[in-house]
Amino acid sequence: MLPAGTSSIFDWGDDYFIKEYRNAVVYGDRDATDVLHEGEVRVLANGWVELPTGRLISPDAVHHVDPVPDED
């Protein structure tokens, strides 16, 4: 029997399967001319990109995500 707790067995992989960027650019094309979003994003395990507003961008629309390095 498993001990009772507040975490689900599905929570263990969140850090591995979900990638969060504080500052990134989401592009819709290979040439990086079609900018879909700039700023904070979460890339989910299924390929969808979640914006801070809660909206999702389809994996079919996204070509790539470029993280922007933090300036110190």
PDB file of N, H, CA, C and O in Angstrom:
ATOM      1  N   MET A   1       0.830  -1.174   0.000  1.00  0.00           N
ATOM      2  CA  MET A   1       0.000   0.000   0.000  1.00  0.00           C
ATOM      3  C   MET A   1       0.884   1.250   0.000  1.00  0.00           C
ATOM      4  O   MET A   1       1.873   1.321   0.730  1.00  0.00           O
ATOM      5  N   LEU A   2       0.514   2.238  -0.831  1.00  0.00           N
ATOM      6  H   LEU A   2      -0.290   2.180  -1.424  1.00  0.00           H
ATOM      7  CA  LEU A   2       1.278   3.474  -0.913  1.00  0.00           C
ATOM      8  C   LEU A   2       0.890   4.435   0.204  1.00  0.00           C
ATOM      9  O   LEU A   2      -0.281   4.507   0.578  1.00  0.00           O
ATOM     10  N   PRO A   3       1.844   5.160   0.730  1.00  0.00           N
ATOM     11  CA  PRO A   3       1.506   6.146   1.759  1.00  0.00           C
ATOM     12  C   PRO A   3       0.665   7.272   1.176  1.00  0.00           C
ATOM     13  O   PRO A   3       0.854   7.674   0.028  1.00  0.00           O
ATOM     14  N   ALA A   4      -0.249   7.767   1.964  1.00  0.00           N
ATOM     15  H   ALA A   4      -0.403   7.441   2.897  1.00  0.00           H
ATOM     16  CA  ALA A   4      -1.113   8.874   1.530  1.00  0.00           C
ATOM     17  C   ALA A   4      -0.286  10.154   1.484  1.00  0.00           C
ATOM     18  O   ALA A   4       0.538  10.411   2.362  1.00  0.00           O
ATOM     19  N   GLY A   5      -0.521  10.945   0.451  1.00  0.00           N
ATOM     20  H   GLY A   5      -1.191  10.736  -0.262  1.00  0.00           H
ATOM     21  CA  GLY A   5       0.200  12.199   0.335  1.00  0.00           C
ATOM     22  C   GLY A   5      -0.566  13.150  -0.569  1.00  0.00           C
ATOM     23  O   GLY A   5      -1.614  12.803  -1.114  1.00  0.00           O
ATOM     24  N   THR A   6      -0.044  14.316  -0.715  1.00  0.00           N
ATOM     25  H   THR A   6       0.808  14.598  -0.273  1.00  0.00           H
ATOM     26  CA  THR A   6      -0.725  15.319  -1.523  1.00  0.00           C
ATOM     27  C   THR A   6      -0.273  15.299  -2.976  1.00  0.00           C
ATOM     28  O   THR A   6      -0.904  15.932  -3.822  1.00  0.00           O
ATOM     29  N   SER A   7       0.804  14.587  -3.284  1.00  0.00           N
ATOM     30  H   SER A   7       1.317  14.072  -2.597  1.00  0.00           H
ATOM     31  CA  SER A   7       1.287  14.590  -4.660  1.00  0.00           C
ATOM     32  C   SER A   7       0.789  13.361  -5.404  1.00  0.00           C
ATOM     33  O   SER A   7       0.587  12.291  -4.830  1.00  0.00           O
ATOM     34  N   SER A   8       0.604  13.551  -6.676  1.00  0.00           N
ATOM     35  H   SER A   8       0.768  14.420  -7.142  1.00  0.00           H
ATOM     36  CA  SER A   8       0.157  12.480  -7.549  1.00  0.00           C
ATOM     37  C   SER A   8       1.380  11.801  -8.151  1.00  0.00           C
ATOM     38  O   SER A   8       2.464  12.383  -8.193  1.00  0.00           O
ATOM     39  N   ILE A   9       1.203  10.573  -8.615  1.00  0.00           N
ATOM     40  H   ILE A   9       0.323  10.100  -8.581  1.00  0.00           H
ATOM     41  CA  ILE A   9       2.328   9.908  -9.280  1.00  0.00           C
ATOM     42  C   ILE A   9       2.666  10.600 -10.589  1.00  0.00           C
ATOM     43  O   ILE A   9       3.756  10.406 -11.126  1.00  0.00           O
ATOM     44  N   PHE A  10       1.740  11.412 -11.115  1.00  0.00           N
ATOM     45  H   PHE A  10       0.854  11.570 -10.678  1.00  0.00           H
ATOM     46  CA  PHE A  10       1.981  12.119 -12.361  1.00  0.00           C
ATOM     47  C   PHE A  10       2.775  13.414 -12.136  1.00  0.00           C
ATOM     48  O   PHE A  10       3.272  13.997 -13.100  1.00  0.00           O
ATOM     49  N   ASP A  11       2.902  13.866 -10.905  1.00  0.00           N
ATOM     50  H   ASP A  11       2.499  13.392 -10.122  1.00  0.00           H
ATOM     51  CA  ASP A  11       3.637  15.089 -10.611  1.00  0.00           C
ATOM     52  C   ASP A  11       5.152  14.908 -10.703  1.00  0.00           C
ATOM     53  O   ASP A  11       5.876  15.888 -10.876  1.00  0.00           O
ATOM     54  N   TRP A  12       5.631  13.701 -10.594  1.00  0.00           N
ATOM     55  H   TRP A  12       5.042  12.905 -10.453  1.00  0.00           H
ATOM     56  CA  TRP A  12       7.078  13.470 -10.562  1.00  0.00           C
ATOM     57  C   TRP A  12       7.764  13.909 -11.846  1.00  0.00           C
ATOM     58  O   TRP A  12       8.935  14.285 -11.815  1.00  0.00           O
ATOM     59  N   GLY A  13       7.072  13.874 -12.962  1.00  0.00           N
ATOM     60  H   GLY A  13       6.120  13.569 -12.988  1.00  0.00           H
ATOM     61  CA  GLY A  13       7.708  14.184 -14.232  1.00  0.00           C
ATOM     62  C   GLY A  13       7.542  15.601 -14.705  1.00  0.00           C
ATOM     63  O   GLY A  13       8.019  15.943 -15.787  1.00  0.00           O
ATOM     64  N   ASP A  14       6.878  16.444 -13.931  1.00  0.00           N
ATOM     65  H   ASP A  14       6.490  16.166 -13.052  1.00  0.00           H
ATOM     66  CA  ASP A  14       6.630  17.818 -14.380  1.00  0.00           C
ATOM     67  C   ASP A  14       7.916  18.561 -14.729  1.00  0.00           C
ATOM     68  O   ASP A  14       7.978  19.246 -15.749  1.00  0.00           O
ATOM     69  N   ASP A  15       8.932  18.432 -13.899  1.00  0.00           N
ATOM     70  H   ASP A  15       8.882  17.875 -13.070  1.00  0.00           H
ATOM     71  CA  ASP A  15      10.184  19.136 -14.156  1.00  0.00           C
ATOM     72  C   ASP A  15      10.893  18.593 -15.392  1.00  0.00           C
ATOM     73  O   ASP A  15      11.626  19.315 -16.067  1.00  0.00           O
ATOM     74  N   TYR A  16      10.669  17.329 -15.676  1.00  0.00           N
ATOM     75  H   TYR A  16      10.073  16.743 -15.128  1.00  0.00           H
ATOM     76  CA  TYR A  16      11.322  16.711 -16.818  1.00  0.00           C
ATOM     77  C   TYR A  16      10.567  16.971 -18.117  1.00  0.00           C
ATOM     78  O   TYR A  16      11.183  17.191 -19.160  1.00  0.00           O
ATOM     79  N   PHE A  17       9.243  16.949 -18.062  1.00  0.00           N
ATOM     80  H   PHE A  17       8.742  16.771 -17.215  1.00  0.00           H
ATOM     81  CA  PHE A  17       8.426  17.036 -19.265  1.00  0.00           C
ATOM     82  C   PHE A  17       7.927  18.441 -19.587  1.00  0.00           C
ATOM     83  O   PHE A  17       7.480  18.687 -20.707  1.00  0.00           O
ATOM     84  N   ILE A  18       7.991  19.355 -18.648  1.00  0.00           N
ATOM     85  H   ILE A  18       8.354  19.155 -17.738  1.00  0.00           H
ATOM     86  CA  ILE A  18       7.537  20.727 -18.873  1.00  0.00           C
ATOM     87  C   ILE A  18       8.749  21.650 -18.779  1.00  0.00           C
ATOM     88  O   ILE A  18       9.482  21.643 -17.791  1.00  0.00           O
ATOM     89  N   LYS A  19       8.938  22.439 -19.824  1.00  0.00           N
ATOM     90  H   LYS A  19       8.342  22.445 -20.627  1.00  0.00           H
ATOM     91  CA  LYS A  19      10.076  23.369 -19.847  1.00  0.00           C
ATOM     92  C   LYS A  19       9.532  24.792 -19.737  1.00  0.00           C
ATOM     93  O   LYS A  19       8.685  25.198 -20.533  1.00  0.00           O
ATOM     94  N   GLU A  20      10.013  25.537 -18.765  1.00  0.00           N
ATOM     95  H   GLU A  20      10.701  25.207 -18.119  1.00  0.00           H
ATOM     96  CA  GLU A  20       9.576  26.915 -18.565  1.00  0.00           C
ATOM     97  C   GLU A  20      10.712  27.877 -18.922  1.00  0.00           C
ATOM     98  O   GLU A  20      11.870  27.668 -18.561  1.00  0.00           O
ATOM     99  N   TYR A  21      10.342  28.926 -19.634  1.00  0.00           N
ATOM    100  H   TYR A  21       9.401  29.096 -19.927  1.00  0.00           H
ATOM    101  CA  TYR A  21      11.306  29.960 -20.007  1.00  0.00           C
ATOM    102  C   TYR A  21      10.812  31.299 -19.475  1.00  0.00           C
ATOM    103  O   TYR A  21       9.653  31.661 -19.674  1.00  0.00           O
ATOM    104  N   ARG A  22      11.678  32.022 -18.811  1.00  0.00           N
ATOM    105  H   ARG A  22      12.620  31.728 -18.650  1.00  0.00           H
ATOM    106  CA  ARG A  22      11.316  33.354 -18.302  1.00  0.00           C
ATOM    107  C   ARG A  22      11.265  34.354 -19.437  1.00  0.00           C
ATOM    108  O   ARG A  22      10.466  35.290 -19.410  1.00  0.00           O
ATOM    109  N   ASN A  23      12.116  34.162 -20.439  1.00  0.00           N
ATOM    110  H   ASN A  23      12.765  33.402 -20.461  1.00  0.00           H
ATOM    111  CA  ASN A  23      12.161  35.070 -21.571  1.00  0.00           C
ATOM    112  C   ASN A  23      12.551  34.265 -22.807  1.00  0.00           C
ATOM    113  O   ASN A  23      13.667  33.751 -22.894  1.00  0.00           O
ATOM    114  N   ALA A  24      11.634  34.159 -23.754  1.00  0.00           N
ATOM    115  H   ALA A  24      10.728  34.576 -23.683  1.00  0.00           H
ATOM    116  CA  ALA A  24      11.890  33.387 -24.966  1.00  0.00           C
ATOM    117  C   ALA A  24      11.104  33.989 -26.118  1.00  0.00           C
ATOM    118  O   ALA A  24      10.179  34.778 -25.922  1.00  0.00           O
ATOM    119  N   VAL A  25      11.492  33.598 -27.318  1.00  0.00           N
ATOM    120  H   VAL A  25      12.243  32.958 -27.477  1.00  0.00           H
ATOM    121  CA  VAL A  25      10.775  34.003 -28.521  1.00  0.00           C
ATOM    122  C   VAL A  25      10.260  32.738 -29.185  1.00  0.00           C
ATOM    123  O   VAL A  25      11.019  31.799 -29.426  1.00  0.00           O
ATOM    124  N   VAL A  26       8.952  32.717 -29.482  1.00  0.00           N
ATOM    125  H   VAL A  26       8.335  33.479 -29.286  1.00  0.00           H
ATOM    126  CA  VAL A  26       8.316  31.580 -30.139  1.00  0.00           C
ATOM    127  C   VAL A  26       8.130  31.944 -31.606  1.00  0.00           C
ATOM    128  O   VAL A  26       7.482  32.938 -31.933  1.00  0.00           O
ATOM    129  N   TYR A  27       8.704  31.130 -32.482  1.00  0.00           N
ATOM    130  H   TYR A  27       9.231  30.323 -32.216  1.00  0.00           H
ATOM    131  CA  TYR A  27       8.649  31.390 -33.921  1.00  0.00           C
ATOM    132  C   TYR A  27       7.722  30.398 -34.622  1.00  0.00           C
ATOM    133  O   TYR A  27       7.599  29.240 -34.224  1.00  0.00           O
ATOM    134  N   GLY A  28       7.080  30.887 -35.670  1.00  0.00           N
ATOM    135  H   GLY A  28       7.180  31.828 -35.993  1.00  0.00           H
ATOM    136  CA  GLY A  28       6.193  30.053 -36.452  1.00  0.00           C
ATOM    137  C   GLY A  28       6.810  29.584 -37.749  1.00  0.00           C
ATOM    138  O   GLY A  28       6.175  28.848 -38.504  1.00  0.00           O
ATOM    139  N   ASP A  29       8.047  29.998 -38.026  1.00  0.00           N
ATOM    140  H   ASP A  29       8.563  30.596 -37.412  1.00  0.00           H
ATOM    141  CA  ASP A  29       8.706  29.582 -39.263  1.00  0.00           C
ATOM    142  C   ASP A  29      10.194  29.360 -39.026  1.00  0.00           C
ATOM    143  O   ASP A  29      10.758  29.808 -38.028  1.00  0.00           O
ATOM    144  N   ARG A  30      10.803  28.666 -39.958  1.00  0.00           N
ATOM    145  H   ARG A  30      10.344  28.302 -40.768  1.00  0.00           H
ATOM    146  CA  ARG A  30      12.211  28.310 -39.832  1.00  0.00           C
ATOM    147  C   ARG A  30      13.144  29.524 -39.904  1.00  0.00           C
ATOM    148  O   ARG A  30      14.191  29.549 -39.257  1.00  0.00           O
ATOM    149  N   ASP A  31      12.760  30.520 -40.689  1.00  0.00           N
ATOM    150  H   ASP A  31      11.910  30.500 -41.215  1.00  0.00           H
ATOM    151  CA  ASP A  31      13.615  31.686 -40.898  1.00  0.00           C
ATOM    152  C   ASP A  31      13.558  32.701 -39.760  1.00  0.00           C
ATOM    153  O   ASP A  31      14.239  33.725 -39.811  1.00  0.00           O
ATOM    154  N   ALA A  32      12.763  32.428 -38.748  1.00  0.00           N
ATOM    155  H   ALA A  32      12.210  31.596 -38.707  1.00  0.00           H
ATOM    156  CA  ALA A  32      12.637  33.302 -37.572  1.00  0.00           C
ATOM    157  C   ALA A  32      12.123  34.691 -37.938  1.00  0.00           C
ATOM    158  O   ALA A  32      12.566  35.693 -37.377  1.00  0.00           O
ATOM    159  N   THR A  33      11.186  34.741 -38.882  1.00  0.00           N
ATOM    160  H   THR A  33      10.826  33.927 -39.337  1.00  0.00           H
ATOM    161  CA  THR A  33      10.575  36.023 -39.238  1.00  0.00           C
ATOM    162  C   THR A  33       9.149  36.139 -38.705  1.00  0.00           C
ATOM    163  O   THR A  33       8.639  37.246 -38.533  1.00  0.00           O
ATOM    164  N   ASP A  34       8.509  35.009 -38.445  1.00  0.00           N
ATOM    165  H   ASP A  34       8.923  34.110 -38.585  1.00  0.00           H
ATOM    166  CA  ASP A  34       7.132  34.993 -37.955  1.00  0.00           C
ATOM    167  C   ASP A  34       7.137  34.779 -36.440  1.00  0.00           C
ATOM    168  O   ASP A  34       7.139  33.642 -35.969  1.00  0.00           O
ATOM    169  N   VAL A  35       7.139  35.876 -35.684  1.00  0.00           N
ATOM    170  H   VAL A  35       7.138  36.800 -36.066  1.00  0.00           H
ATOM    171  CA  VAL A  35       7.179  35.811 -34.217  1.00  0.00           C
ATOM    172  C   VAL A  35       5.753  35.637 -33.697  1.00  0.00           C
ATOM    173  O   VAL A  35       4.884  36.473 -33.946  1.00  0.00           O
ATOM    174  N   LEU A  36       5.525  34.546 -32.977  1.00  0.00           N
ATOM    175  H   LEU A  36       6.231  33.867 -32.774  1.00  0.00           H
ATOM    176  CA  LEU A  36       4.211  34.280 -32.404  1.00  0.00           C
ATOM    177  C   LEU A  36       4.071  34.853 -30.999  1.00  0.00           C
ATOM    178  O   LEU A  36       2.976  35.247 -30.597  1.00  0.00           O
ATOM    179  N   HIS A  37       5.176  34.903 -30.248  1.00  0.00           N
ATOM    180  H   HIS A  37       6.065  34.584 -30.575  1.00  0.00           H
ATOM    181  CA  HIS A  37       5.128  35.402 -28.867  1.00  0.00           C
ATOM    182  C   HIS A  37       6.543  35.722 -28.405  1.00  0.00           C
ATOM    183  O   HIS A  37       7.502  35.052 -28.787  1.00  0.00           O
ATOM    184  N   GLU A  38       6.657  36.748 -27.584  1.00  0.00           N
ATOM    185  H   GLU A  38       5.877  37.293 -27.274  1.00  0.00           H
ATOM    186  CA  GLU A  38       7.912  37.085 -26.904  1.00  0.00           C
ATOM    187  C   GLU A  38       7.630  37.219 -25.424  1.00  0.00           C
ATOM    188  O   GLU A  38       6.677  37.892 -25.031  1.00  0.00           O
ATOM    189  N   GLY A  39       8.448  36.587 -24.597  1.00  0.00           N
ATOM    190  H   GLY A  39       9.222  36.040 -24.916  1.00  0.00           H
ATOM    191  CA  GLY A  39       8.277  36.685 -23.153  1.00  0.00           C
ATOM    192  C   GLY A  39       8.243  35.316 -22.505  1.00  0.00           C
ATOM    193  O   GLY A  39       8.826  34.357 -23.010  1.00  0.00           O
ATOM    194  N   GLU A  40       7.556  35.239 -21.384  1.00  0.00           N
ATOM    195  H   GLU A  40       7.082  36.018 -20.973  1.00  0.00           H
ATOM    196  CA  GLU A  40       7.499  34.020 -20.595  1.00  0.00           C
ATOM    197  C   GLU A  40       6.610  32.979 -21.279  1.00  0.00           C
ATOM    198  O   GLU A  40       5.529  33.309 -21.768  1.00  0.00           O
ATOM    199  N   VAL A  41       7.068  31.714 -21.313  1.00  0.00           N
ATOM    200  H   VAL A  41       7.946  31.446 -20.915  1.00  0.00           H
ATOM    201  CA  VAL A  41       6.289  30.611 -21.886  1.00  0.00           C
ATOM    202  C   VAL A  41       6.586  29.319 -21.145  1.00  0.00           C
ATOM    203  O   VAL A  41       7.617  29.174 -20.487  1.00  0.00           O
ATOM    204  N   ARG A  42       5.649  28.384 -21.272  1.00  0.00           N
ATOM    205  H   ARG A  42       4.812  28.502 -21.806  1.00  0.00           H
ATOM    206  CA  ARG A  42       5.844  27.012 -20.791  1.00  0.00           C
ATOM    207  C   ARG A  42       5.611  26.094 -21.979  1.00  0.00           C
ATOM    208  O   ARG A  42       4.583  26.187 -22.649  1.00  0.00           O
ATOM    209  N   VAL A  43       6.559  25.213 -22.238  1.00  0.00           N
ATOM    210  H   VAL A  43       7.394  25.137 -21.693  1.00  0.00           H
ATOM    211  CA  VAL A  43       6.388  24.216 -23.289  1.00  0.00           C
ATOM    212  C   VAL A  43       5.969  22.923 -22.591  1.00  0.00           C
ATOM    213  O   VAL A  43       6.722  22.358 -21.798  1.00  0.00           O
ATOM    214  N   LEU A  44       4.759  22.468 -22.901  1.00  0.00           N
ATOM    215  H   LEU A  44       4.148  22.927 -23.545  1.00  0.00           H
ATOM    216  CA  LEU A  44       4.199  21.292 -22.241  1.00  0.00           C
ATOM    217  C   LEU A  44       4.683  20.011 -22.911  1.00  0.00           C
ATOM    218  O   LEU A  44       5.211  20.043 -24.022  1.00  0.00           O
ATOM    219  N   ALA A  45       4.503  18.900 -22.237  1.00  0.00           N
ATOM    220  H   ALA A  45       4.074  18.874 -21.334  1.00  0.00           H
ATOM    221  CA  ALA A  45       4.987  17.612 -22.728  1.00  0.00           C
ATOM    222  C   ALA A  45       4.370  17.222 -24.068  1.00  0.00           C
ATOM    223  O   ALA A  45       4.991  16.505 -24.852  1.00  0.00           O
ATOM    224  N   ASN A  46       3.167  17.685 -24.331  1.00  0.00           N
ATOM    225  H   ASN A  46       2.662  18.268 -23.695  1.00  0.00           H
ATOM    226  CA  ASN A  46       2.500  17.335 -25.582  1.00  0.00           C
ATOM    227  C   ASN A  46       2.834  18.302 -26.718  1.00  0.00           C
ATOM    228  O   ASN A  46       2.278  18.189 -27.810  1.00  0.00           O
ATOM    229  N   GLY A  47       3.741  19.257 -26.467  1.00  0.00           N
ATOM    230  H   GLY A  47       4.193  19.350 -25.580  1.00  0.00           H
ATOM    231  CA  GLY A  47       4.184  20.179 -27.501  1.00  0.00           C
ATOM    232  C   GLY A  47       3.461  21.507 -27.538  1.00  0.00           C
ATOM    233  O   GLY A  47       3.899  22.424 -28.233  1.00  0.00           O
ATOM    234  N   TRP A  48       2.382  21.635 -26.819  1.00  0.00           N
ATOM    235  H   TRP A  48       2.027  20.890 -26.254  1.00  0.00           H
ATOM    236  CA  TRP A  48       1.657  22.901 -26.780  1.00  0.00           C
ATOM    237  C   TRP A  48       2.477  23.915 -25.994  1.00  0.00           C
ATOM    238  O   TRP A  48       3.181  23.563 -25.047  1.00  0.00           O
ATOM    239  N   VAL A  49       2.375  25.179 -26.398  1.00  0.00           N
ATOM    240  H   VAL A  49       1.803  25.465 -27.167  1.00  0.00           H
ATOM    241  CA  VAL A  49       3.091  26.263 -25.720  1.00  0.00           C
ATOM    242  C   VAL A  49       2.064  27.092 -24.962  1.00  0.00           C
ATOM    243  O   VAL A  49       1.130  27.632 -25.554  1.00  0.00           O
ATOM    244  N   GLU A  50       2.244  27.189 -23.638  1.00  0.00           N
ATOM    245  H   GLU A  50       3.003  26.750 -23.156  1.00  0.00           H
ATOM    246  CA  GLU A  50       1.311  27.931 -22.786  1.00  0.00           C
ATOM    247  C   GLU A  50       1.866  29.325 -22.514  1.00  0.00           C
ATOM    248  O   GLU A  50       3.018  29.489 -22.114  1.00  0.00           O
ATOM    249  N   LEU A  51       1.016  30.325 -22.742  1.00  0.00           N
ATOM    250  H   LEU A  51       0.080  30.192 -23.068  1.00  0.00           H
ATOM    251  CA  LEU A  51       1.382  31.718 -22.487  1.00  0.00           C
ATOM    252  C   LEU A  51       0.948  32.111 -21.081  1.00  0.00           C
ATOM    253  O   LEU A  51       0.117  31.421 -20.490  1.00  0.00           O
ATOM    254  N   PRO A  52       1.483  33.197 -20.528  1.00  0.00           N
ATOM    255  CA  PRO A  52       1.110  33.627 -19.174  1.00  0.00           C
ATOM    256  C   PRO A  52      -0.387  33.922 -19.026  1.00  0.00           C
ATOM    257  O   PRO A  52      -0.924  33.856 -17.920  1.00  0.00           O
ATOM    258  N   THR A  53      -1.052  34.242 -20.123  1.00  0.00           N
ATOM    259  H   THR A  53      -0.616  34.295 -21.021  1.00  0.00           H
ATOM    260  CA  THR A  53      -2.484  34.537 -20.076  1.00  0.00           C
ATOM    261  C   THR A  53      -3.326  33.272 -19.981  1.00  0.00           C
ATOM    262  O   THR A  53      -4.536  33.343 -19.764  1.00  0.00           O
ATOM    263  N   GLY A  54      -2.683  32.103 -20.143  1.00  0.00           N
ATOM    264  H   GLY A  54      -1.700  32.045 -20.319  1.00  0.00           H
ATOM    265  CA  GLY A  54      -3.408  30.839 -20.131  1.00  0.00           C
ATOM    266  C   GLY A  54      -3.730  30.337 -21.530  1.00  0.00           C
ATOM    267  O   GLY A  54      -4.149  29.192 -21.698  1.00  0.00           O
ATOM    268  N   ARG A  55      -3.541  31.178 -22.524  1.00  0.00           N
ATOM    269  H   ARG A  55      -3.201  32.108 -22.387  1.00  0.00           H
ATOM    270  CA  ARG A  55      -3.770  30.747 -23.906  1.00  0.00           C
ATOM    271  C   ARG A  55      -2.707  29.738 -24.308  1.00  0.00           C
ATOM    272  O   ARG A  55      -1.597  29.725 -23.777  1.00  0.00           O
ATOM    273  N   LEU A  56      -3.081  28.889 -25.267  1.00  0.00           N
ATOM    274  H   LEU A  56      -3.982  28.899 -25.699  1.00  0.00           H
ATOM    275  CA  LEU A  56      -2.172  27.869 -25.756  1.00  0.00           C
ATOM    276  C   LEU A  56      -1.906  28.075 -27.245  1.00  0.00           C
ATOM    277  O   LEU A  56      -2.798  28.461 -28.001  1.00  0.00           O
ATOM    278  N   ILE A  57      -0.669  27.812 -27.651  1.00  0.00           N
ATOM    279  H   ILE A  57       0.055  27.498 -27.037  1.00  0.00           H
ATOM    280  CA  ILE A  57      -0.312  27.841 -29.065  1.00  0.00           C
ATOM    281  C   ILE A  57      -0.080  26.392 -29.494  1.00  0.00           C
ATOM    282  O   ILE A  57       0.673  25.655 -28.856  1.00  0.00           O
ATOM    283  N   SER A  58      -0.729  26.003 -30.569  1.00  0.00           N
ATOM    284  H   SER A  58      -1.341  26.601 -31.087  1.00  0.00           H
ATOM    285  CA  SER A  58      -0.663  24.637 -31.069  1.00  0.00           C
ATOM    286  C   SER A  58       0.746  24.263 -31.512  1.00  0.00           C
ATOM    287  O   SER A  58       1.473  25.102 -32.043  1.00  0.00           O
ATOM    288  N   PRO A  59       1.135  23.006 -31.296  1.00  0.00           N
ATOM    289  CA  PRO A  59       2.441  22.562 -31.782  1.00  0.00           C
ATOM    290  C   PRO A  59       2.550  22.657 -33.305  1.00  0.00           C
ATOM    291  O   PRO A  59       3.650  22.791 -33.841  1.00  0.00           O
ATOM    292  N   ASP A  60       1.424  22.588 -33.997  1.00  0.00           N
ATOM    293  H   ASP A  60       0.530  22.479 -33.562  1.00  0.00           H
ATOM    294  CA  ASP A  60       1.434  22.718 -35.456  1.00  0.00           C
ATOM    295  C   ASP A  60       1.816  24.127 -35.899  1.00  0.00           C
ATOM    296  O   ASP A  60       2.315  24.313 -37.009  1.00  0.00           O
ATOM    297  N   ALA A  61       1.587  25.119 -35.040  1.00  0.00           N
ATOM    298  H   ALA A  61       1.181  24.967 -34.138  1.00  0.00           H
ATOM    299  CA  ALA A  61       1.882  26.510 -35.381  1.00  0.00           C
ATOM    300  C   ALA A  61       3.311  26.910 -35.023  1.00  0.00           C
ATOM    301  O   ALA A  61       3.846  27.872 -35.575  1.00  0.00           O
ATOM    302  N   VAL A  62       3.923  26.178 -34.106  1.00  0.00           N
ATOM    303  H   VAL A  62       3.488  25.397 -33.658  1.00  0.00           H
ATOM    304  CA  VAL A  62       5.250  26.553 -33.597  1.00  0.00           C
ATOM    305  C   VAL A  62       6.342  25.806 -34.347  1.00  0.00           C
ATOM    306  O   VAL A  62       6.305  24.581 -34.459  1.00  0.00           O
ATOM    307  N   HIS A  63       7.315  26.553 -34.861  1.00  0.00           N
ATOM    308  H   HIS A  63       7.346  27.549 -34.770  1.00  0.00           H
ATOM    309  CA  HIS A  63       8.480  25.911 -35.475  1.00  0.00           C
ATOM    310  C   HIS A  63       9.568  25.681 -34.434  1.00  0.00           C
ATOM    311  O   HIS A  63      10.127  24.587 -34.342  1.00  0.00           O
ATOM    312  N   HIS A  64       9.870  26.725 -33.643  1.00  0.00           N
ATOM    313  H   HIS A  64       9.417  27.613 -33.718  1.00  0.00           H
ATOM    314  CA  HIS A  64      10.864  26.560 -32.586  1.00  0.00           C
ATOM    315  C   HIS A  64      10.741  27.674 -31.555  1.00  0.00           C
ATOM    316  O   HIS A  64      10.115  28.708 -31.789  1.00  0.00           O
ATOM    317  N   VAL A  65      11.364  27.423 -30.404  1.00  0.00           N
ATOM    318  H   VAL A  65      11.872  26.583 -30.214  1.00  0.00           H
ATOM    319  CA  VAL A  65      11.404  28.383 -29.301  1.00  0.00           C
ATOM    320  C   VAL A  65      12.864  28.682 -29.009  1.00  0.00           C
ATOM    321  O   VAL A  65      13.656  27.774 -28.752  1.00  0.00           O
ATOM    322  N   ASP A  66      13.215  29.963 -29.050  1.00  0.00           N
ATOM    323  H   ASP A  66      12.572  30.701 -29.259  1.00  0.00           H
ATOM    324  CA  ASP A  66      14.579  30.389 -28.722  1.00  0.00           C
ATOM    325  C   ASP A  66      14.587  31.070 -27.362  1.00  0.00           C
ATOM    326  O   ASP A  66      13.966  32.122 -27.205  1.00  0.00           O
ATOM    327  N   PRO A  67      15.270  30.503 -26.378  1.00  0.00           N
ATOM    328  CA  PRO A  67      15.406  31.192 -25.100  1.00  0.00           C
ATOM    329  C   PRO A  67      16.291  32.424 -25.270  1.00  0.00           C
ATOM    330  O   PRO A  67      17.266  32.400 -26.021  1.00  0.00           O
ATOM    331  N   VAL A  68      15.944  33.484 -24.575  1.00  0.00           N
ATOM    332  H   VAL A  68      15.152  33.503 -23.966  1.00  0.00           H
ATOM    333  CA  VAL A  68      16.750  34.696 -24.584  1.00  0.00           C
ATOM    334  C   VAL A  68      17.595  34.675 -23.313  1.00  0.00           C
ATOM    335  O   VAL A  68      17.054  34.579 -22.212  1.00  0.00           O
ATOM    336  N   PRO A  69      18.913  34.766 -23.458  1.00  0.00           N
ATOM    337  CA  PRO A  69      19.778  34.702 -22.266  1.00  0.00           C
ATOM    338  C   PRO A  69      19.490  35.866 -21.308  1.00  0.00           C
ATOM    339  O   PRO A  69      19.208  36.988 -21.729  1.00  0.00           O
ATOM    340  N   ASP A  70      19.569  35.561 -20.018  1.00  0.00           N
ATOM    341  H   ASP A  70      19.798  34.650 -19.676  1.00  0.00           H
ATOM    342  CA  ASP A  70      19.399  36.612 -19.002  1.00  0.00           C
ATOM    343  C   ASP A  70      20.591  37.543 -19.043  1.00  0.00           C
ATOM    344  O   ASP A  70      21.738  37.111 -19.155  1.00  0.00           O
ATOM    345  N   GLU A  71      20.296  38.840 -18.951  1.00  0.00           N
ATOM    346  H   GLU A  71      19.364  39.191 -18.861  1.00  0.00           H
ATOM    347  CA  GLU A  71      21.376  39.832 -18.899  1.00  0.00           C
ATOM    348  C   GLU A  71      21.648  40.151 -17.435  1.00  0.00           C
ATOM    349  O   GLU A  71      20.746  40.527 -16.686  1.00  0.00           O
ATOM    350  N   ASP A  72      22.888  39.995 -17.050  1.00  0.00           N
ATOM    351  H   ASP A  72      23.620  39.689 -17.659  1.00  0.00           H
ATOM    352  CA  ASP A  72      23.243  40.251 -15.643  1.00  0.00           C
ATOM    353  C   ASP A  72      23.774  41.633 -15.455  1.00  0.00           C
ATOM    354  O   ASP A  72      24.121  42.015 -14.337  1.00  0.00           O
TER     355      ASP A  72
END
